[in-house]
Amino acid sequence: MAAATCIDILLAVILPPLGVFLRFGCKSEFWICLLLTILGYLPGIIYAVYVLTK
């Protein structure tokens, strides 16, 4: 479980929507992360890490 979380967080830092998509699919978390990443890379990373660790 811890290794999966580390991989998810690493993907969230490299490409935030991908990390969220692999965990949640095309739910609202993915679309919010995609929008935040388009508006600014850093807000996308922050949101993705928050969603994956909560």
C-alpha positions as CSV (number, residue, x, y, z in Angstrom):
1,M,0.0,0.0,0.0
2,A,2.8,2.4,0.8
3,A,4.6,1.8,-2.5
4,A,1.4,2.5,-4.4
5,T,1.0,5.7,-2.5
6,C,4.6,6.8,-3.3
7,I,4.1,6.0,-7.0
8,D,0.8,7.9,-7.0
9,I,2.4,11.0,-5.4
10,L,5.4,10.8,-7.8
11,L,3.0,10.8,-10.8
12,A,1.0,13.6,-9.2
13,V,4.2,15.7,-9.1
14,I,5.2,14.9,-12.7
15,L,1.8,15.0,-14.3
16,P,-0.9,15.8,-11.7
17,P,-4.1,14.8,-13.7
18,L,-2.5,11.4,-14.4
19,G,-1.9,10.6,-10.8
20,V,-5.5,11.5,-9.9
21,F,-6.9,9.7,-12.9
22,L,-5.2,6.4,-12.0
23,R,-6.7,6.6,-8.5
24,F,-10.2,8.0,-9.1
25,G,-10.9,7.6,-12.9
26,C,-13.0,10.3,-14.6
27,K,-14.7,11.6,-11.5
28,S,-14.9,15.2,-10.4
29,E,-11.4,15.0,-8.7
30,F,-9.8,14.4,-12.1
31,W,-11.6,17.3,-13.8
32,I,-10.8,19.7,-11.0
33,C,-7.1,18.7,-11.1
34,L,-7.0,19.0,-14.9
35,L,-8.5,22.5,-14.7
36,L,-6.1,23.6,-12.0
37,T,-3.2,22.2,-13.9
38,I,-4.2,24.1,-17.0
39,L,-4.6,27.3,-15.0
40,G,-1.2,26.8,-13.3
41,Y,1.0,23.8,-12.8
42,L,1.6,24.4,-9.1
43,P,-2.0,24.5,-8.1
44,G,-2.5,21.2,-10.0
45,I,0.3,19.6,-8.0
46,I,-1.0,20.9,-4.7
47,Y,-4.5,19.7,-5.3
48,A,-3.4,16.3,-6.7
49,V,-1.2,15.6,-3.6
50,Y,-3.9,16.7,-1.3
51,V,-6.5,14.5,-2.9
52,L,-4.2,11.5,-3.0
53,T,-3.2,11.8,0.6
54,K,-6.5,12.6,2.2
